[in-house]
Amino acid sequence: MIVFTALAINIFRMVKELYFGRDIEGSKIEYYIDIADEIGEKKVQLNWKELLAIESVQNDGDLQNIKKNDSLKIANKFVEKKENSEGKTVYTKKDLDTVLNELAFQSSQKIKVKSMVSSLEDVFLGSERISKNDYRIEFIDKMKDPSIENYKQYKVLPSITIAQAILESGWGGSKLTKQCNNLFGIKADKRWSGESKSFSTGENYNDVIVASFRVYPSFEESIIDHGKFLNENARYKNNNLFAKDFYKSQAQALENAGYSTKKNSDGEAVYADMLIEIIQKYNLQIIDSEVIGK
């Protein structure tokens, strides 16, 4: 019991330092998100919490003198390089147990790593902890499985699907979503043969227009049509939406392809930045890590 008591104290101290620090932008949370993303952009998306937990245990909870090259070496341990049937290089993600074995972690160290990962479950990049029964987490949980299935069928990352649903529907609270189950603000153009409904919508920083939007019988149908819509519109492929399994690349491709024309007061396009901010704040890229490279 002494070991687990000491571990609990250490985890609490670590999370407190990481999470409640004044300089959240310079925190270790953001550092490990960046490490996971650096690998994710080129190879396969990783779980930043696993990286943090491993280095914390390796260094007895002291992350003050962590070096980026060492963190990247550990991150690369999760990546396995293979060739597919066409002779092309593909990357797959190893599970946590495999990496811990390769690092020669002892049983007690493995327990500490997994306990820390668990303790970080409700830690997010921001200024608050978010409980499981918070409406935002409940919304994300509701979107998770359909978004994973959407990725398997249409290659739109779960993080992108969920972030767009959050942004476009206001966490499912918009009039369009409540009345039409339309999570993504997809309009009813001439290609749409189903039911539609007209709403006022803000297109740019200070513009409002009236447009016709698609009506769906359920959230699941909205998610399916979202993936289908993106795949059937050539401009998304032409802007490399499906070229990478990396959320920042897909977010930028959506903006470049004109999914949204949202701009700030300076006239700058902001849609990609808005999606990326949501994904990082709510750890949606970790959902990507569960399905990419499997």
Backbone hydrogen bonds, N-H to C=O, Kabsch-Sander energy under -0.5 kcal/mol:
donor,donor_aa,acceptor,acceptor_aa,energy
5,T,1,M,-2.3
6,A,2,I,-2.4
7,L,3,V,-2.2
8,A,4,F,-2.4
9,I,5,T,-2.1
10,N,6,A,-2.4
11,I,7,L,-2.8
12,F,8,A,-2.4
13,R,9,I,-2.3
14,M,10,N,-2.5
15,V,11,I,-3.0
16,K,12,F,-2.3
17,E,13,R,-2.3
18,L,14,M,-2.6
19,Y,15,V,-3.2
20,F,16,K,-2.2
24,I,22,R,-1.4
26,G,23,D,-1.0
27,S,24,I,-1.3
31,Y,27,S,-1.6
32,Y,28,K,-2.5
33,I,29,I,-2.0
34,D,30,E,-2.4
35,I,31,Y,-1.9
36,A,32,Y,-2.4
37,D,33,I,-2.3
38,E,34,D,-2.3
39,I,35,I,-1.6
40,G,36,A,-2.4
41,E,37,D,-2.7
42,K,38,E,-0.7
43,K,39,I,-2.9
44,V,39,I,-0.5
46,L,36,A,-0.5
48,W,46,L,-0.7
50,E,47,N,-0.8
51,L,47,N,-1.4
52,L,48,W,-2.4
53,A,49,K,-2.3
54,I,50,E,-2.2
55,E,51,L,-2.1
56,S,52,L,-2.2
57,V,53,A,-2.3
58,Q,54,I,-2.5
59,N,55,E,-1.6
60,D,57,V,-1.3
61,G,56,S,-3.7
62,D,59,N,-2.0
63,L,61,G,-0.8
66,I,63,L,-1.0
71,S,67,K,-2.0
72,L,68,K,-2.7
73,K,69,N,-1.8
74,I,70,D,-1.8
75,A,71,S,-2.5
76,N,72,L,-2.5
77,K,73,K,-0.8
77,K,74,I,-0.9
78,F,74,I,-0.5
78,F,75,A,-1.5
79,V,76,N,-1.3
80,E,92,T,-2.7
82,K,90,V,-3.0
84,N,88,K,-2.6
87,G,84,N,-2.0
90,V,82,K,-3.0
92,T,80,E,-2.6
93,K,293,G,-1.5
94,K,78,F,-3.3
94,K,92,T,-0.5
99,V,95,D,-1.8
100,L,96,L,-2.6
101,N,97,D,-2.1
102,E,98,T,-2.0
103,L,99,V,-1.9
104,A,101,N,-1.5
105,F,100,L,-2.5
110,K,106,Q,-2.4
111,I,107,S,-2.1
112,K,108,S,-1.7
113,V,109,Q,-2.5
114,K,110,K,-2.4
115,S,111,I,-2.2
116,M,112,K,-2.2
117,V,113,V,-2.4
118,S,114,K,-2.1
119,S,115,S,-2.1
120,L,116,M,-1.3
121,E,118,S,-1.6
123,V,120,L,-1.9
124,F,122,D,-0.5
125,L,280,Q,-0.6
125,L,281,K,-0.5
126,G,124,F,-1.4
130,I,122,D,-1.2
134,D,131,S,-1.5
138,E,134,D,-2.5
139,F,135,Y,-1.9
140,I,136,R,-2.4
141,D,137,I,-2.7
142,K,138,E,-1.9
143,M,139,F,-1.8
144,K,140,I,-1.6
145,D,141,D,-0.7
147,S,143,M,-2.1
148,I,144,K,-2.1
149,E,145,D,-2.2
150,N,146,P,-2.1
151,Y,147,S,-1.9
152,K,148,I,-2.1
153,Q,149,E,-1.7
154,Y,150,N,-3.3
155,K,151,Y,-2.4
157,L,155,K,-0.6
161,T,157,L,-2.5
162,I,158,P,-2.8
163,A,159,S,-2.4
164,Q,160,I,-2.7
165,A,161,T,-2.1
166,I,162,I,-2.6
167,L,163,A,-2.7
168,E,164,Q,-3.3
169,S,165,A,-1.9
170,G,166,I,-1.2
171,W,166,I,-1.2
173,G,169,S,-0.6
173,G,170,G,-1.1
174,S,169,S,-2.3
178,K,174,S,-2.7
179,Q,175,K,-2.5
180,C,176,L,-1.9
181,N,177,T,-2.1
182,N,176,L,-1.1
183,L,181,N,-1.0
188,A,212,S,-2.6
189,D,187,K,-1.2
192,W,189,D,-1.9
193,S,191,R,-0.5
197,K,213,F,-2.2
199,F,211,A,-2.6
201,T,209,I,-3.3
203,E,201,T,-0.6
203,E,207,D,-1.0
209,I,201,T,-2.8
211,A,199,F,-2.8
213,F,197,K,-3.1
214,R,186,I,-2.2
215,V,195,E,-2.0
216,Y,180,C,-3.1
222,S,218,S,-1.5
223,I,219,F,-2.4
224,I,220,E,-2.4
225,D,221,E,-2.3
226,H,222,S,-1.8
227,G,223,I,-1.9
228,K,224,I,-2.2
229,F,225,D,-3.2
230,L,226,H,-2.1
231,N,227,G,-1.9
232,E,228,K,-2.2
233,N,229,F,-0.9
234,A,232,E,-0.7
236,Y,233,N,-1.8
237,K,233,N,-0.8
238,N,234,A,-2.9
239,N,235,R,-1.0
240,N,237,K,-1.9
241,L,236,Y,-2.6
243,A,240,N,-1.0
246,F,244,K,-1.2
250,Q,246,F,-2.2
251,A,247,Y,-2.5
252,Q,248,K,-2.1
253,A,249,S,-2.1
254,L,250,Q,-2.1
255,E,251,A,-1.8
256,N,252,Q,-2.9
257,A,253,A,-2.2
258,G,254,L,-0.5
258,G,255,E,-1.2
259,Y,254,L,-2.5
264,N,268,E,-2.0
267,G,264,N,-2.1
270,V,262,K,-1.8
271,Y,262,K,-0.6
274,M,270,V,-2.3
275,L,271,Y,-2.2
276,I,272,A,-2.6
277,E,273,D,-2.3
278,I,274,M,-1.8
279,I,275,L,-2.6
280,Q,276,I,-2.5
281,K,277,E,-2.3
282,Y,278,I,-2.1
283,N,280,Q,-0.9
284,L,279,I,-2.1
285,Q,279,I,-0.6
286,I,283,N,-1.2
287,I,283,N,-0.5
287,I,284,L,-0.8
288,D,284,L,-1.1
289,S,285,Q,-1.7
290,E,286,I,-0.8
290,E,287,I,-0.8
291,V,287,I,-0.6
291,V,288,D,-1.4
292,I,288,D,-2.7
294,K,291,V,-1.1
